[in-house]
Amino acid sequence: MAATPSGPQPAWGGAAVGQDLAGLLRACALGDESAFATLYDAVAARVYGMVLRVVRDPSQSEEVAQEALLDIWRTSARYDPERGSAVSWMLTIAHRKAVDRVRSAQASTDRDHTYGARNQERTYDETAEVVERRLDAQRVRHALDTLTDTQRSAVELAYLGGYTHTEVASLLDVPLGTAKTRIRDGLIRLRDTLGVQS
């Protein structure tokens, strides 16, 4: 077991943590591999936990978490501290990777089922229902694209990730009231974009 470095160690949840992680991301953007090693040690477990909640399969979650961390390294120069905390930026990357993996797995399963059922005749109503579902999914994806990054992150965590408001606040490293406001504002914008009557 390696010796613990001297000096204060960051702990999740404080404002200083966001600053430490933001500094590590800036160093990563300059190609500092030791900064990435420190960043990796600080966030790997949390990234894995986020991914596992979405993907559910531990071995696939390990792969997705590694992909997310590699993506964080590659895109660290894109992190903008004025748009949110380092934690929320990294967890958003991890969450999107996890959702992509679930969608990919679902698409593969759908292809397998489609192949077996390809020669079966479908009634008009079934076809219309499939088209309607696809159009609804496209409308929702378009509506999600109209949200700000902070709103989208909060809404995705709450409704795609299944997190409570308290968990969303913790994951995004923001006060509970801020998380609730982002979710509420995001849902209002989604409702307006989709033309849903309240």
Disulfide bonds with the S-S distance in Angstrom:
none
